[in-house]
């Protein structure tokens, strides 16, 4: 009988700790779930490489100061996903005004960002969270 009680108690303890671990992960920021600053920087670096080799999307960036773009995109992704960063760049509307980015090209850029996250080995459930956050900026980017 004591063995059954012991097994039951161990089962309940493991259930409690498993629940605590799940709740703790759910409460982490998307930034932390991505892997923090090193992963954000890796994703942005990968994204810049993706842009560099995409002749359609590269046209939007050909006159861009790449170092500033890298710095501000890292800040922006960090800030939007819940990191302890402050975004010090210009408003998205101002940055994209006059670029006349189409929905097709916006979606192509999203595909490049997904490729960048895949290269950084960001798990797909976390990628979906990142994309859901970044999708909110869509209206500040296309057709301006």
TAFENPE-V740616 format. One record per pair of residues at least 4 apart in sequence whose C-alpha atoms are under 7 Angstrom apart, sorted by the first residue. I is the first residue (numbers start at 1). J is the second residue. D is the distance in whole Angstrom. If there is no record, write none. Layout:
I J D
I J D
This chain:
1 5 6
2 6 6
3 7 6
4 8 6
5 9 6
6 10 6
7 11 6
8 12 6
9 13 6
10 14 6
11 15 6
12 16 6
13 17 6
14 18 6
15 19 6
16 20 6
17 21 6
18 22 6
19 23 6
20 24 6
21 25 6
22 26 6
23 27 6
24 28 6
28 32 6
28 33 6
29 33 6
29 81 7
29 82 5
30 34 6
30 81 5
30 82 6
30 129 7
30 130 7
31 35 7
31 36 5
31 78 6
31 81 5
31 82 5
31 83 5
32 36 5
33 126 7
34 39 6
34 122 6
34 126 6
35 39 5
36 40 6
37 41 6
38 42 6
39 43 6
39 120 7
40 44 6
40 74 6
40 78 7
41 45 6
41 74 6
42 46 6
42 120 6
43 47 6
43 116 5
43 117 5
43 120 6
44 48 6
44 70 7
44 73 7
44 74 6
45 49 6
46 50 6
46 116 5
47 51 6
47 112 6
47 113 6
47 116 5
48 52 6
49 53 7
50 54 6
50 112 6
51 57 6
51 58 5
52 58 6
54 58 6
55 59 6
57 105 7
57 109 7
58 62 6
65 69 6
66 70 6
67 71 6
68 72 6
69 73 6
70 74 6
71 75 6
72 76 6
72 89 6
73 77 6
74 78 6
75 79 6
75 85 6
75 86 6
75 87 5
76 80 6
76 87 5
77 81 6
78 82 6
78 83 5
78 85 6
79 83 5
79 84 7
79 85 5
79 86 6
79 87 6
80 133 7
81 130 7
81 133 7
90 94 6
90 95 6
91 95 6
92 96 6
92 140 6
92 141 6
93 97 6
93 140 5
93 141 6
96 141 5
96 144 7
97 144 5
98 144 6
99 144 6
100 142 6
100 143 5
100 144 5
101 105 6
101 106 6
101 141 7
101 142 5
101 143 5
102 106 6
102 142 6
102 143 6
103 107 6
103 142 6
104 108 6
105 109 6
106 110 6
106 142 7
107 111 6
108 112 6
109 113 6
110 114 6
111 115 6
112 116 6
113 117 6
114 118 6
115 119 6
116 120 6
117 121 6
117 122 5
117 127 7
118 122 6
122 126 7
122 127 6
123 127 6
124 128 6
125 129 7
126 130 6
127 131 6
128 132 6
129 133 6
130 134 6
131 135 6
132 136 7
137 141 7
138 142 6
